[in-house]
Amino acid sequence: MKIFAYSILGLWLIAVLAGHLFQLNPNSIDLNVILNNPSANRWFGSDDLGRDILARILSGVEVSFFVALIVTVITMSVGVFVGLLAGFYGGKVDAVLMQITDVFLAFPGILLAIAFAAVLGPSLTNLIMALCLTGWVSYARLTRGQTMSLRNRQHVLAAQSLGANVPRLLFRHILPLLASVLVVEATYSLASVMIAEASLSFLGLGIQAPNASWGAMLRDAVRYMLVAPHYVLIVGGCLMSLILAINLSGDYLRDKLDVRTER
């Protein structure tokens, strides 16, 4: 399965590079080919405005990767910082930080993101901010639990007895031991953010026209499901294949980086 997952991811990366190389125009409208079926000229057919579906898919996957990477980096940074502080200090610091975390955890992430995007208005920046609201929570809880088990390790206690300050203890002696679990968590987060971005765009709260987004394309495609089923099937199949490949890659990384797994 790992070969399948890596092959799919590799094909998507090649497709994105090919889209830049051939300079496809995803916003070119041709009213003579509205909702045409796939053909030799347009491999994935055309949409309700006669635009090339393949070109728009390649443009949309760039947006998905960009949003997913930015959101993952921001949420991981915030969550890891909060988790390190809570797990290392414990006591009142842990109680306050975890209470704040529990407040954000009490709200469904996608509903909070919808409310935030609806209040501020649809845009790429607001979409990223909305997805960052609750994404850090899982990193904070994971990092806190791991830090609590690592802070009493011999090498941490030895560094502390030699006068190492708290930042050095956290980022030099504890954080490197969390790298494997954080990488796996980030892999799953990429897939979750892509689905959330597509969901918000589907509702009209994400990427706005004429920019391409898979969620917005699915929203337009469902209206023509009976007359042009290729539109929704192709876009939905592309989204499914990419998310599946990322999740399978995460499963492989989890098994590969888990030293307790028998091989």
Stockholm file with secondary structure:
# STOCKHOLM 1.0

chainA/1-263         MKIFAYSILGLWLIAVLAGHLFQLNPNSIDLNVILNNPSANRWFGSDDLGRDILARILSGVEVSFFVALIVTVITMSVGVFVGLLAGFYGGKVDAVLMQITDVFLAFPGILLAIAFAAVLGPSLTNLIMALCLTGWVSYARLTRGQTMSLRNRQHVLAAQSLGANVPRLLFRHILPLLASVLVVEATYSLASVMIAEASLSFLGLGIQAPNASWGAMLRDAVRYMLVAPHYVLIVGGCLMSLILAINLSGDYLRDKLDVRTER
#=GR chainA/1-263 SS CHHHHHHHHHHHHHHHHHHHHHTCCTTCCCGGGTTCCCCSSSTTCBCTTSCBHHHHHHHHHHHHHHHHHHHHHHHHHHHHHHHHHHHHHCHHHHHHHHHHHHHHHHSCHHHHHHHHHHHHCSCHHHHHHHHHHHHHHHHHHHHHHHHHHHTTSHHHHHHHHTTCCHHHIIIIIIGGGGHHHHHHHHHHHHHHHHHHHHHHHHTTSSSCTTSCCHHHHHHHHGGGTTTCHHHHHHHHHHHHHHHHHHHHHHHHHHHHHCTTSCC
#=GC SS_cons         CHHHHHHHHHHHHHHHHHHHHHTCCTTCCCGGGTTCCCCSSSTTCBCTTSCBHHHHHHHHHHHHHHHHHHHHHHHHHHHHHHHHHHHHHCHHHHHHHHHHHHHHHHSCHHHHHHHHHHHHCSCHHHHHHHHHHHHHHHHHHHHHHHHHHHTTSHHHHHHHHTTCCHHHIIIIIIGGGGHHHHHHHHHHHHHHHHHHHHHHHHTTSSSCTTSCCHHHHHHHHGGGTTTCHHHHHHHHHHHHHHHHHHHHHHHHHHHHHCTTSCC
//
